[in-house]
Amino acid sequence: MRRGTLLPAIAFSLLVVAAASALVMNKLWIDAAEVELQSVAEASALAAAGDYLGDDLLKPGFDADAAVEQAKQRAAEVAASNLVGGQPVSLTITGDDTDVVFGRRVDNGIDPETVFLLTNKNPSVVEVRASRSRDLGNPINLFYPGVTKRAHADATMIVEVTFDNRIDHFVAAPARPIPAFPFAILANDPLGKRTDTWANMIEAGQGADEYAYNEVTHEVVKQADGIPEMILKSVPLKSDPLEGNVQLLDFNNDLNDQNIIQQIHNGLSQLDMQPWNNRLQAHQEIEMTGLGNITTPIQFALESQIGQQKLCLLYNQVSAMDVPGWTSLTCEGVVAIRILKVIPESGEAATVIIQPTVLTTKSAVLAQFFDETADYPDLPPNLAEMMVEPKIITPNKYVYKIYVSR
């Protein structure tokens, strides 16, 4: 046989292998870029929703258009800080065809599929479109363009994030306690004699407006911000616990100072919520044991939480118990607050100035995703459904859950 007759065949085989490898590499590169784009779109949409759900929602004269524009800017900043194929992602947030839009999902009246209604008025969905394309001048650069005759590729990912405040209850996870303070605030006075209630000071706007929380410096400043404040007053030791308008709660802590302090710092864990089947109800009544005294160690713990957003309960019905300072109360309703100032008083009492806030938490369980019939696993489905009364969930303007919906 003549020497070199295999060289053309080997060369051709290498060419085929190289071309196939180029195609595989290109496909893997595009797939990786699409995964990265998906992550960028999700992160940007979540950031936009979180920015929109700020304390401005509680202020009179809330400017929805301005809030949406600010949220779009936040989405663009998050996208630009992430790389896809080694290059940052740019979102168009101005003009008629923007990559970030707010709106609502509504029934189309024809089939179960909903349609996206573009609006800045009371939105519940934010949609983000993240693209790398030749039309935008930022395509995905591919490997071996000389072999595949293709130098660039396009990729687009569209993500929708929903924010909902129709909350049934809150649950703690192993590494994620419920972000709640172990105390309750007087919601209302059925007799109409007290004005130091949440209904009067916050809902009716009768509280003073002297403080504001600076989100940039994380400091409380002495200035009005359009959100009323409420003054919580505990009672001195050995005095009537019903005279105050705040009660520490026995979330499996035996009303022990150290246990309460731990819950103030860390929130409510699965162990803390064990007696309530790990559910902090957002609307149903909860029978609790309370304490009208806030001692100095607990005051220091509360002071360390100034500026932090946390949940807390409201109560209406309360009565004194035989143990000094202890109370029996019925809590109903969850709100979100921010501590602004803690002022020690004589007799181991305290004045705590708080204001409402808008909080988003993963611990929230939405009513639309909660199946109460799961509580009756041994009953036939039809009988279990008959035992569950239909619920009408009132939206909670202080607490939202954000999740990727599409």
Disulfide bonds with the S-S distance in Angstrom:
none
